[in-house]
Amino acid sequence: MSITVGKSVARVDAFDKVTGRTKYYEDRMPAGALYIRIKHAEIAHGFVKSVDTAAAEAIDGVVKVLTCFDVPDIPFPTAGHPWSMDPGHQDVADRHLLNRHVRYYGDDVAVVIAENEVAAMQGVRALKVEYEELPFVLDVQKAMEPDAPQIHENYPGNILKHTDIRKGDYAAAIQEPGLIKVEGWYETPTVQHCHIENHGCYAYEENGRVVVVSSTQIPHIIRRIVGQALGRPWADVEIIKPYIGGGFGNKQDALYEPLCAWCSTQVNGRCVRIDCSREETFVSNRVRHAIRFHIVSWLRKDGQLVARKVECFSNQGAYASHGHSICAKALGSFAQIYPCDHMECDGWTVFTNRPAAGAMRGYGMPQASFADEANIDECAAAVGMDPLEYRMKFIMPKDYHDAFSGNTNYFDSFRACLEKGRDAMDYDRRKAEFAKDTGSVRRGIGAASFWYNTGVYPISLETASNRMQLNLDGTVTMQCGETEIGQGADTAYAQMTAKAVGLKSYKDVHVVSCQDTDITPTGLGAYASRQTYMEGFAIDQTGRLLRQKILAYAAEMLGCSAEELDIVEGNVVRKDSGAVEMDLSHLAMTAQYNPVHSEHITAESTATIRSNAYSFGCTFAEVEVDIPMCKVTLKRIVNVHDCGSLINPALAEAQVHGGMSMGIGYGLSEQLLFDEKTGKPLNNNLLDYKLSTVMDHPDLEALFVENAEPTSPFGTKALGEPPACSPAPAIRSAIYNATGVSIDTTPITPHVLYRAFKEAGLIHDEKEGD
């Protein structure tokens, strides 16, 4: 039997992508589309008093100028979350198409629509905006102070939301005699996704409806948000998602689709386009939440955690976007990875005058992993234990069950991953060797762990639909609403479909990659590392329905019972003997052109998924630290994952490599900086923003522990986001091992190292040494 699942096969879109045939949103652009350029605010906080448009309107080629005074007074949410029928569980509606109340440097206040890009850009420069400036605040905890500027009227103290976790009796537990206290503050930065293709979209009206073609991860959700923003029935909106050049969560948000759609309605339905520049993508799309953590751990002399206090302060920026869900997820991680009987955990998501923070690969877990793993390293040091041994002893055990999500650790996955990484890195020998380094250049080795959910149940709806049709040549065409965004999802779907139906090869499946909300079965899109797991339910269910229809028709042709037949490698066969009765092409042709009983055999179904699954893993890193130069060289890095059964090992490895690269940049170089005097972003470009490149990487090594997930029809669980979670804390751990200096902020740049090494007495200024 041909193997369709668990095999490294070529991507279904590989040829078209490498030959340039693949069509992205800009490749589909109709000729003559009008250009939209956006006027971004040049203050961090205040109100637009007036916009003088006369000079812009006089420019040759300018068609229309629209300002924040022209847009509908309809606040709408932008987060790419499923809709909830419960008003109390819906996303915060705090955006307008253009904003009179400016809440960050770069906010959208006006647009110029023109026949060409030059005229549109000239028009934006010609706009004269008068502001009423207000005080602004960039720091998350300063924004909570009583005299801080109020950014949103309905959120006192700028607190979007606060949640807490209470377990046991923290106050009583810490009274136990002889406890060791380990306390620290940990800081993670604002970073941007830096996907290759910037966000863009175009829109036009057709037959009384508005059509938007967009580089988005979530076409069906965008349809709803555009309808909300324009005050139109959602069915009046059609969203088409072509191939997209990456998103990493930035495009799990309504970015400019609502504005683009509205602009089309203001120019008689003509096609209009918005193409974000890289500078706009950095500031006026979404960023990762900067989160500050305060952790107090109380432990016995054997290292056992008795009680923990965790505080998370999440910098939301100017608008709610995904809001408190990121902070809540980060907060919830502490209670699970290192179980503790007594905990007090509090998380605050706070508005500031920074760009809006939204979803980004890992969704709060890279921040939480950095803080938690750093504190755990310090706990190990406090009791004289090797940090790897500490994790092996106290990390989440087999059979651990989380009552809220329903997740169960069915296998001893953490220890299996840690042991595999330990062996691959030759951890014990290398650590002992590095301990001998006493010079100015020292080596170190470290490890960090993480866990991750698969999807969003039970917090939000989890549903996936699928449509399959049997073609006349015996192949199957498959459509679903879960989106290919560059990660290889379509190839995995083809492999799973081939197995579910009984086809010979994944090449016998034609996956319709580009979603159209008028045609494509409803799906929630690419986020939460959900797609292979969730769509797997729909593929399995729809595949069984298609098989039933095929076998029922075959039984009619053969004059037997459908229970006597099976589909194997694209043939209808007898179960008892394995004899081939016909291939699927013969059956499909007969069914469609039968003058007595004509049938085009299709199947469609929706799966509502009421389960979740833990994904586990760890990173091991080896570094070389030049102390006088305050320079870290990453020599080796290994990620180990238990993401269940691998559908396509090569694609899985590629996912891990991409996440590791993102994690390396998060740990060592990336940070979006702001002018404290103006709120202006200082490095919103790829020259000044120090994105990690191949020159900063050693070989990226990915290893897997394949424990099939019992809740999944294909044994799969999350892999898309997990690889980004643990590289930064592993690098930090290796630096700690090399130097004995605890670094509690990321990125760990030479500037950070200089201050830390100087404080630790490892380096001295020349004047101090004289």
SULRAWO-V59660 format. One record per residue. N is the residue number from 1. RES is the residue in one small letter. D_CENTER is the distance of its C-alpha to the mean C-alpha in Angstrom with 2 decimals. Layout:
[[N;RES;D_CENTER] [N;RES;D_CENTER]]
//
This chain:
[[1;m;36.65] [2;s;33.90] [3;i;30.63] [4;t;27.61] [5;v;25.01] [6;g;24.45] [7;k;25.67] [8;s;24.27] [9;v;25.08] [10;a;24.53] [11;r;21.70] [12;v;23.09] [13;d;22.00] [14;a;23.12] [15;f;26.52] [16;d;25.63] [17;k;22.88] [18;v;25.18] [19;t;28.10] [20;g;26.42] [21;r;27.06] [22;t;23.53] [23;k;23.39] [24;y;20.60] [25;y;21.01] [26;e;23.50] [27;d;25.49] [28;r;26.09] [29;m;27.28] [30;p;30.76] [31;a;33.53] [32;g;34.57] [33;a;31.33] [34;l;31.76] [35;y;29.64] [36;i;27.96] [37;r;27.56] [38;i;26.37] [39;k;28.37] [40;h;26.22] [41;a;27.84] [42;e;29.48] [43;i;29.70] [44;a;27.24] [45;h;28.77] [46;g;31.56] [47;f;32.84] [48;v;33.73] [49;k;37.51] [50;s;38.19] [51;v;37.11] [52;d;39.95] [53;t;39.10] [54;a;42.56] [55;a;42.11] [56;a;38.87] [57;e;40.49] [58;a;43.44] [59;i;41.48] [60;d;42.34] [61;g;39.50] [62;v;37.80] [63;v;37.64] [64;k;36.34] [65;v;35.04] [66;l;33.09] [67;t;32.42] [68;c;30.88] [69;f;34.30] [70;d;34.01] [71;v;30.80] [72;p;30.99] [73;d;30.82] [74;i;27.99] [75;p;25.13] [76;f;21.92] [77;p;18.37] [78;t;15.37] [79;a;12.41] [80;g;10.97] [81;h;12.43] [82;p;15.30] [83;w;18.68] [84;s;20.79] [85;m;24.59] [86;d;24.97] [87;p;25.20] [88;g;24.46] [89;h;21.00] [90;q;19.98] [91;d;17.69] [92;v;19.67] [93;a;21.48] [94;d;22.16] [95;r;21.72] [96;h;24.48] [97;l;24.52] [98;l;26.24] [99;n;26.90] [100;r;30.33] [101;h;29.10] [102;v;27.32] [103;r;24.82] [104;y;23.47] [105;y;24.78] [106;g;23.37] [107;d;23.38] [108;d;24.48] [109;v;28.21] [110;a;29.74] [111;v;29.45] [112;v;31.97] [113;i;32.27] [114;a;34.41] [115;e;35.80] [116;n;34.30] [117;e;31.73] [118;v;34.47] [119;a;36.06] [120;a;32.75] [121;m;32.10] [122;q;35.73] [123;g;35.54] [124;v;32.67] [125;r;34.66] [126;a;37.72] [127;l;36.27] [128;k;37.83] [129;v;35.85] [130;e;37.63] [131;y;35.66] [132;e;36.61] [133;e;34.77] [134;l;33.68] [135;p;32.73] [136;f;29.08] [137;v;27.08] [138;l;24.14] [139;d;24.19] [140;v;22.52] [141;q;25.60] [142;k;28.07] [143;a;26.52] [144;m;27.57] [145;e;31.15] [146;p;33.86] [147;d;34.81] [148;a;31.34] [149;p;30.84] [150;q;29.74] [151;i;26.69] [152;h;26.46] [153;e;29.75] [154;n;28.71] [155;y;26.85] [156;p;29.51] [157;g;28.62] [158;n;25.44] [159;i;23.81] [160;l;21.31] [161;k;21.38] [162;h;22.55] [163;t;22.17] [164;d;23.94] [165;i;24.46] [166;r;28.07] [167;k;29.29] [168;g;32.88] [169;d;35.01] [170;y;33.55] [171;a;36.62] [172;a;39.04] [173;a;37.19] [174;i;37.23] [175;q;41.01] [176;e;41.43] [177;p;43.72] [178;g;42.60] [179;l;38.86] [180;i;37.01] [181;k;34.68] [182;v;31.63] [183;e;30.04] [184;g;27.57] [185;w;25.43] [186;y;22.11] [187;e;20.17] [188;t;16.71] [189;p;16.33] [190;t;14.80] [191;v;12.96] [192;q;11.56] [193;h;9.15] [194;c;12.40] [195;h;11.66] [196;i;15.17] [197;e;15.78] [198;n;15.88] [199;h;15.33] [200;g;18.53] [201;c;20.35] [202;y;23.94] [203;a;25.83] [204;y;29.35] [205;e;31.52] [206;e;33.16] [207;n;35.60] [208;g;34.87] [209;r;31.12] [210;v;28.30] [211;v;26.18] [212;v;22.94] [213;v;21.54] [214;s;18.06] [215;s;15.28] [216;t;12.70] [217;q;10.12] [218;i;12.06] [219;p;15.78] [220;h;17.42] [221;i;15.72] [222;i;16.53] [223;r;20.04] [224;r;20.50] [225;i;19.33] [226;v;21.61] [227;g;24.38] [228;q;24.00] [229;a;24.03] [230;l;27.07] [231;g;28.84] [232;r;29.26] [233;p;29.03] [234;w;25.68] [235;a;27.68] [236;d;28.95] [237;v;25.62] [238;e;24.50] [239;i;21.10] [240;i;21.01] [241;k;17.90] [242;p;19.16] [243;y;17.52] [244;i;14.82] [245;g;14.37] [246;g;10.67] [247;g;7.96] [248;f;4.72] [249;g;3.98] [250;n;7.59] [251;k;9.11] [252;q;7.83] [253;d;10.87] [254;a;14.53] [255;l;15.21] [256;y;18.72] [257;e;19.39] [258;p;21.58] [259;l;23.52] [260;c;24.09] [261;a;25.38] [262;w;27.64] [263;c;29.03] [264;s;30.10] [265;t;32.04] [266;q;33.81] [267;v;35.18] [268;n;36.60] [269;g;33.62] [270;r;33.60] [271;c;30.55] [272;v;28.60] [273;r;25.70] [274;i;23.18] [275;d;21.94] [276;c;19.92] [277;s;21.23] [278;r;19.24] [279;e;20.71] [280;e;19.60] [281;t;16.01] [282;f;16.04] [283;v;17.69] [284;s;17.74] [285;n;14.19] [286;r;11.59] [287;v;11.12] [288;r;9.68] [289;h;12.10] [290;a;15.10] [291;i;16.37] [292;r;19.94] [293;f;21.07] [294;h;24.62] [295;i;25.40] [296;v;28.89] [297;s;29.55] [298;w;33.02] [299;l;34.12] [300;r;37.32] [301;k;39.03] [302;d;37.72] [303;g;34.12] [304;q;33.46] [305;l;31.16] [306;v;33.31] [307;a;31.35] [308;r;28.28] [309;k;27.51] [310;v;24.01] [311;e;23.23] [312;c;19.89] [313;f;20.12] [314;s;16.89] [315;n;17.42] [316;q;16.16] [317;g;17.95] [318;a;20.04] [319;y;18.41] [320;a;16.74] [321;s;13.71] [322;h;11.48] [323;g;14.25] [324;h;15.22] [325;s;12.68] [326;i;10.67] [327;c;14.14] [328;a;15.37] [329;k;12.87] [330;a;13.69] [331;l;17.31] [332;g;17.48] [333;s;16.54] [334;f;19.84] [335;a;22.04] [336;q;20.90] [337;i;20.48] [338;y;23.92] [339;p;25.85] [340;c;28.37] [341;d;30.99] [342;h;31.11] [343;m;28.16] [344;e;27.75] [345;c;24.20] [346;d;23.48] [347;g;20.43] [348;w;20.80] [349;t;18.48] [350;v;20.66] [351;f;21.10] [352;t;22.16] [353;n;23.18] [354;r;20.14] [355;p;17.56] [356;a;15.36] [357;a;12.24] [358;g;9.27] [359;a;5.61] [360;m;4.05] [361;r;2.99] [362;g;5.43] [363;y;5.89] [364;g;9.45] [365;m;10.36] [366;p;10.85] [367;q;13.08] [368;a;14.82] [369;s;15.33] [370;f;16.98] [371;a;19.26] [372;d;20.14] [373;e;20.83] [374;a;22.84] [375;n;24.88] [376;i;25.44] [377;d;26.77] [378;e;29.14] [379;c;30.18] [380;a;31.13] [381;a;33.10] [382;a;34.84] [383;v;36.35] [384;g;36.97] [385;m;34.63] [386;d;32.68] [387;p;28.98] [388;l;28.18] [389;e;31.06] [390;y;29.94] [391;r;26.59] [392;m;28.48] [393;k;30.76] [394;f;28.59] [395;i;25.09] [396;m;24.20] [397;p;27.03] [398;k;27.35] [399;d;27.75] [400;y;25.82] [401;h;24.84] [402;d;22.64] [403;a;24.57] [404;f;21.89] [405;s;19.26] [406;g;22.02] [407;n;20.32] [408;t;22.94] [409;n;23.02] [410;y;25.37] [411;f;25.92] [412;d;26.38] [413;s;23.12] [414;f;22.61] [415;r;26.09] [416;a;25.94] [417;c;22.92] [418;l;24.60] [419;e;27.88] [420;k;26.51] [421;g;24.97] [422;r;28.21] [423;d;30.30] [424;a;28.30] [425;m;28.54] [426;d;32.10] [427;y;30.93] [428;d;34.24] [429;r;36.44] [430;r;34.26] [431;k;33.87] [432;a;37.64] [433;e;38.28] [434;f;36.06] [435;a;37.86] [436;k;40.90] [437;d;39.34] [438;t;41.12] [439;g;41.26] [440;s;39.26] [441;v;36.71] [442;r;35.18] [443;r;32.77] [444;g;30.45] [445;i;28.21] [446;g;25.53] [447;a;23.05] [448;a;20.10] [449;s;18.54] [450;f;15.54] [451;w;14.87] [452;y;11.94] [453;n;12.25] [454;t;11.88] [455;g;11.08] [456;v;12.29] [457;y;16.05] [458;p;18.28] [459;i;16.60] [460;s;16.05] [461;l;17.43] [462;e;16.39] [463;t;18.27] [464;a;18.42] [465;s;21.34] [466;n;22.99] [467;r;26.06] [468;m;28.22] [469;q;31.51] [470;l;34.13] [471;n;35.30] [472;l;38.93] [473;d;38.37] [474;g;36.88] [475;t;33.27] [476;v;30.56] [477;t;28.31] [478;m;25.06] [479;q;22.86] [480;c;19.79] [481;g;17.32] [482;e;14.22] [483;t;13.19] [484;e;13.57] [485;i;11.40] [486;g;12.98] [487;q;11.81] [488;g;15.13] [489;a;14.55] [490;d;17.91] [491;t;19.77] [492;a;18.68] [493;y;19.67] [494;a;22.94] [495;q;23.70] [496;m;23.12] [497;t;25.14] [498;a;27.93] [499;k;28.21] [500;a;28.11] [501;v;30.84] [502;g;32.85] [503;l;32.68] [504;k;33.85] [505;s;30.85] [506;y;27.31] [507;k;28.98] [508;d;30.78] [509;v;27.64] [510;h;26.73] [511;v;23.15] [512;v;22.98] [513;s;19.77] [514;c;20.01] [515;q;19.54] [516;d;22.18] [517;t;22.11] [518;d;25.93] [519;i;25.98] [520;t;22.82] [521;p;22.64] [522;t;20.30] [523;g;16.77] [524;l;13.70] [525;g;11.43] [526;a;8.27] [527;y;5.65] [528;a;6.25] [529;s;7.50] [530;r;10.36] [531;q;11.89] [532;t;14.48] [533;y;15.47] [534;m;15.83] [535;e;17.21] [536;g;19.40] [537;f;21.32] [538;a;21.98] [539;i;23.01] [540;d;25.27] [541;q;26.79] [542;t;27.39] [543;g;28.65] [544;r;31.19] [545;l;32.32] [546;l;32.83] [547;r;34.72] [548;q;36.92] [549;k;37.83] [550;i;38.57] [551;l;40.66] [552;a;42.47] [553;y;43.52] [554;a;44.50] [555;a;46.57] [556;e;48.32] [557;m;49.16] [558;l;50.40] [559;g;52.17] [560;c;50.46] [561;s;47.90] [562;a;44.18] [563;e;43.97] [564;e;46.01] [565;l;43.46] [566;d;40.12] [567;i;37.85] [568;v;37.55] [569;e;36.34] [570;g;36.81] [571;n;40.28] [572;v;41.85] [573;v;43.75] [574;r;46.12] [575;k;44.63] [576;d;47.95] [577;s;48.87] [578;g;45.76] [579;a;47.90] [580;v;46.11] [581;e;47.29] [582;m;45.34] [583;d;42.18] [584;l;39.57] [585;s;40.72] [586;h;44.22] [587;l;43.02] [588;a;40.81] [589;m;43.68] [590;t;46.15] [591;a;44.06] [592;q;43.40] [593;y;46.97] [594;n;48.93] [595;p;51.60] [596;v;51.95] [597;h;48.39] [598;s;45.82] [599;e;42.18] [600;h;38.94] [601;i;36.88] [602;t;33.39] [603;a;31.17] [604;e;28.36] [605;s;26.81] [606;t;24.09] [607;a;22.76] [608;t;21.96] [609;i;20.14] [610;r;21.19] [611;s;19.86] [612;n;16.99] [613;a;16.94] [614;y;16.49] [615;s;14.99] [616;f;16.66] [617;g;17.16] [618;c;18.40] [619;t;18.95] [620;f;22.45] [621;a;23.25] [622;e;26.62] [623;v;27.48] [624;e;30.60] [625;v;31.29] [626;d;33.97] [627;i;35.02] [628;p;37.34] [629;m;34.87] [630;c;31.92] [631;k;29.99] [632;v;27.56] [633;t;27.42] [634;l;24.91] [635;k;27.22] [636;r;25.28] [637;i;21.93] [638;v;21.25] [639;n;18.26] [640;v;19.37] [641;h;17.42] [642;d;18.69] [643;c;16.33] [644;g;19.39] [645;s;21.30] [646;l;20.03] [647;i;20.33] [648;n;20.49] [649;p;20.86] [650;a;20.63] [651;l;17.28] [652;a;16.07] [653;e;17.55] [654;a;15.96] [655;q;12.42] [656;v;13.64] [657;h;15.29] [658;g;12.39] [659;g;10.45] [660;m;13.88] [661;s;14.50] [662;m;11.55] [663;g;12.85] [664;i;16.36] [665;g;15.85] [666;y;14.32] [667;g;17.40] [668;l;20.09] [669;s;19.83] [670;e;17.05] [671;q;17.74] [672;l;18.20] [673;l;21.74] [674;f;23.83] [675;d;27.58] [676;e;28.78] [677;k;31.75] [678;t;30.12] [679;g;26.39] [680;k;25.93] [681;p;23.07] [682;l;24.80] [683;n;22.66] [684;n;20.44] [685;n;21.23] [686;l;20.68] [687;l;24.12] [688;d;23.90] [689;y;20.22] [690;k;20.40] [691;l;17.60] [692;s;18.01] [693;t;19.88] [694;v;21.73] [695;m;24.62] [696;d;22.82] [697;h;21.95] [698;p;24.25] [699;d;23.86] [700;l;20.52] [701;e;21.53] [702;a;19.66] [703;l;21.53] [704;f;21.05] [705;v;22.75] [706;e;22.88] [707;n;23.57] [708;a;23.38] [709;e;21.59] [710;p;24.51] [711;t;22.70] [712;s;21.25] [713;p;23.70] [714;f;22.48] [715;g;21.80] [716;t;18.08] [717;k;15.18] [718;a;11.57] [719;l;11.01] [720;g;7.87] [721;e;6.06] [722;p;9.56] [723;p;11.15] [724;a;9.62] [725;c;10.99] [726;s;14.70] [727;p;15.97] [728;a;16.60] [729;p;18.63] [730;a;20.40] [731;i;21.52] [732;r;22.63] [733;s;24.49] [734;a;26.23] [735;i;27.37] [736;y;28.69] [737;n;30.55] [738;a;32.01] [739;t;33.22] [740;g;33.35] [741;v;31.58] [742;s;28.71] [743;i;26.04] [744;d;24.08] [745;t;21.88] [746;t;19.32] [747;p;19.54] [748;i;22.78] [749;t;24.67] [750;p;28.46] [751;h;29.03] [752;v;27.44] [753;l;29.36] [754;y;32.56] [755;r;32.61] [756;a;31.80] [757;f;34.32] [758;k;36.93] [759;e;36.62] [760;a;36.91] [761;g;39.99] [762;l;38.71] [763;i;39.45] [764;h;42.02] [765;d;42.68] [766;e;45.78] [767;k;47.74] [768;e;46.97] [769;g;48.24] [770;d;51.52]]
//
